[in-house]
Amino acid sequence: MVATDTQTITVFGGTGFVGRRIVEYLRSHGFPVRIASRHPDQGYALPGADDPQLQSVEANIHDERSVADALADAYGVVNAVSLYVERGPETFHSIHVEAARRVAVQAHRAGVKRLVHLSGIGADAASPSRYIRARGEGELAVRDAFAAATIIRPAVMFGPDDAFLVVILKLLGQLPVYPMFGRGATRLQPAYVEDVADAIGRIMQRDETPGIFELGGPHVYSYEELLRAVAHQAGLTPRLIPVPFAAWHALAWASEMLGSPFLTRNQVELMQVDTVASPDMPGFAELGISPHSVEAILQKMGSNSQG
């Protein structure tokens, strides 16, 4: 399918880490884009922000009328809204289940043709983790309201301004010893955020891609292997020490007492679960994408900072 200037895609969460990349890739594939956010007046640092095919509208994902207005006359919708730290009424359930259902219901009512919902590998409605459970319940709610929805489950995403790889790199350079989650055996398959955004752009171009895609990078690492790979790229030789998960949970509980916690119990829970794409699920390969490795992007980041 070739996008036309009448096939507007509304992107909820279009100003976030992955959302703004999704906007760029949708535009590069020819789609007009409507960025729906609570604070559209705060500016949007996107190349070509004066593009007449790129508009920002005020929308509150918790409000039914607001969501409906943002979807008026839209061809497609991407829900890239996410929450990693609960604050007051902003809970995992309110964002990942209730708001996700609201977007799907309103999209169906508005006659939207395509809905892409961003979830995560490991989403499980039966999980004891509130975060992982909410992700799983959200997927079920979306597909119940919009049967032809496409669910995107990326592995942990990384990029130049992420809250994952950049933090690891910084801490490896600062700490005399680096405390690992458990014994560092949790398996990860990090996905480059630009590759995930590219995948969503390509999915929107297809005439029909309902179902679930699991997007993992080219390599599966144990947590310890990932730390050593990142350190090697930075020319570092850290001392890695195992720290029991019970200690991390206690630290996270204390951290959550602060206004801006540096660690949450949700983050610790996520590090206890492998996040690896299933070989039985479609992924990057089915979309014609060769995903970038952590090492390649770290090299690129290093050369850019030196330049």
Residue pairs with C-beta under 8 A, 6 or more apart in sequence:
1 205
1 206
1 207
2 30
2 205
3 29
3 30
3 31
3 204
3 205
4 30
5 32
5 53
6 32
6 75
7 31
7 32
7 75
7 76
8 31
8 32
8 33
8 34
8 73
8 74
8 75
8 76
9 26
9 31
9 32
9 33
9 34
9 74
9 75
9 76
9 77
9 78
9 114
9 204
10 33
10 34
10 36
10 70
10 71
10 74
10 76
10 77
10 78
11 19
11 22
11 23
11 26
11 33
11 34
11 35
11 36
11 77
11 78
11 80
12 19
12 36
12 37
12 59
12 61
12 67
12 70
12 77
12 78
12 79
12 80
12 81
12 103
13 19
13 37
13 78
13 79
13 80
13 81
13 82
13 118
14 20
14 22
14 23
14 33
14 35
14 36
14 37
14 78
14 80
15 35
15 37
15 39
15 42
15 44
16 80
16 81
16 82
17 157
17 159
17 161
17 162
17 163
17 193
18 80
18 118
18 154
18 157
18 193
18 196
18 197
19 35
19 78
19 80
19 81
20 44
20 45
20 46
21 159
21 193
21 194
21 196
21 197
22 78
22 80
22 197
22 200
22 201
23 33
23 35
23 46
23 54
24 46
24 47
24 197
25 194
25 197
25 198
25 200
25 201
26 33
26 78
26 200
26 201
26 204
27 33
27 48
27 51
27 53
27 54
28 201
29 201
29 202
29 204
29 205
31 53
31 75
31 76
31 201
31 204
32 53
32 54
32 55
33 53
33 54
33 55
34 55
34 56
34 57
34 70
34 74
35 44
35 54
35 55
35 56
35 57
36 57
36 58
36 59
36 61
36 67
36 70
37 56
37 57
37 58
37 59
38 58
38 59
38 60
39 58
40 56
40 57
40 58
41 58
44 56
46 54
48 54
57 69
57 70
58 66
59 66
59 67
59 69
59 70
60 66
60 67
61 67
61 81
61 95
61 99
61 102
61 103
62 94
62 98
62 99
62 102
64 102
64 106
67 102
67 103
67 106
68 106
68 109
68 110
71 77
71 103
71 106
71 107
71 110
71 112
72 110
73 110
74 107
74 110
74 112
75 112
75 113
75 114
76 112
76 113
76 114
76 115
76 116
76 204
77 103
77 107
77 112
77 114
77 115
77 116
78 115
78 116
78 117
78 118
78 200
78 204
79 100
79 103
79 104
79 115
79 116
79 117
79 118
79 142
80 118
81 95
81 99
81 100
82 95
82 96
82 118
83 90
83 91
83 92
83 95
83 96
84 131
84 264
84 266
84 267
85 261
85 264
85 266
86 92
86 266
92 130
92 131
92 133
92 134
92 135
92 266
93 130
93 134
93 137
95 134
96 131
96 134
96 135
96 137
96 138
97 134
97 137
97 138
97 141
100 117
100 138
100 141
100 142
101 138
101 141
101 142
101 144
101 145
103 115
103 117
103 142
104 115
104 117
104 141
104 142
104 143
104 144
104 145
104 146
104 149
105 145
105 146
107 115
107 145
107 146
108 145
108 146
114 148
114 150
114 204
115 142
115 146
115 148
115 149
115 150
116 149
116 150
116 152
116 200
116 203
116 204
117 138
117 139
117 142
117 149
117 150
117 151
117 152
118 152
118 154
118 200
119 135
119 138
119 139
119 151
119 152
119 153
120 135
120 153
120 154
120 155
120 275
121 153
121 154
121 155
121 189
121 214
121 215
121 216
121 275
121 276
121 277
122 132
122 135
122 153
122 273
122 274
122 275
123 132
123 135
123 136
123 138
123 139
123 153
124 132
124 133
124 135
124 136
125 133
125 136
125 137
125 139
125 140
126 133
126 136
127 133
127 136
129 266
129 269
129 270
129 273
130 266
131 266
131 269
131 270
132 269
132 270
132 273
139 151
139 212
142 149
142 151
143 149
143 151
147 210
148 208
148 210
149 210
150 203
150 209
150 210
150 211
150 212
150 213
151 211
151 212
151 213
152 196
152 199
152 200
152 203
152 212
152 213
152 215
153 212
153 213
153 214
153 215
153 277
153 281
154 191
154 196
154 214
154 215
154 216
155 188
155 189
155 190
155 191
155 214
155 215
155 216
155 217
155 275
155 276
155 277
156 164
156 188
156 190
156 191
156 275
157 164
157 190
157 191
157 192
157 193
157 196
158 164
158 165
158 190
158 191
158 192
158 193
158 294
158 297
159 165
159 192
159 193
159 194
159 297
160 166
160 297
160 301
160 304
162 193
164 190
165 190
165 230
165 294
165 297
165 298
168 226
168 227
168 230
169 230
169 234
169 298
171 178
172 178
172 227
172 230
172 231
172 234
172 236
172 238
173 234
173 236
175 238
176 239
177 238
177 239
177 240
177 241
178 227
178 238
178 239
178 240
178 241
179 241
179 243
180 223
180 224
180 227
180 240
180 241
180 242
180 243
181 223
181 243
181 245
181 248
181 268
181 271
181 272
182 223
182 242
182 243
182 244
182 245
182 248
182 271
182 272
183 224
183 242
184 222
184 223
184 224
184 225
184 227
184 240
184 242
185 222
185 223
185 224
186 222
186 223
186 271
186 272
186 273
186 274
187 220
187 221
187 222
187 223
187 274
187 275
187 276
188 220
188 221
188 222
188 223
188 226
188 274
188 275
188 276
189 216
189 217
189 219
189 220
189 221
189 275
189 276
189 277
190 216
190 217
190 221
190 226
190 294
191 215
191 216
191 217
191 291
192 217
192 291
192 292
192 297
194 292
195 215
195 217
195 284
195 289
195 291
195 292
196 215
198 287
198 289
199 213
199 215
199 284
199 287
199 289
202 287
202 288
202 289
203 209
203 213
203 287
211 282
212 281
212 282
213 281
213 282
213 283
213 286
213 287
214 277
214 278
214 281
214 282
214 283
215 277
215 283
215 284
215 291
216 275
216 276
216 277
216 283
216 284
216 291
217 291
217 292
217 293
217 294
218 290
218 291
218 292
218 293
219 293
219 294
220 276
221 229
221 294
223 271
224 240
226 294
227 238
227 240
228 240
229 294
229 295
230 294
230 298
231 237
231 238
233 294
233 295
233 298
233 299
233 302
234 298
234 302
245 268
245 271
245 272
248 263
248 268
248 271
249 265
249 268
251 263
252 261
252 263
252 264
252 265
252 267
252 268
253 265
255 261
255 262
255 263
255 264
256 264
256 265
277 283
284 290
284 291
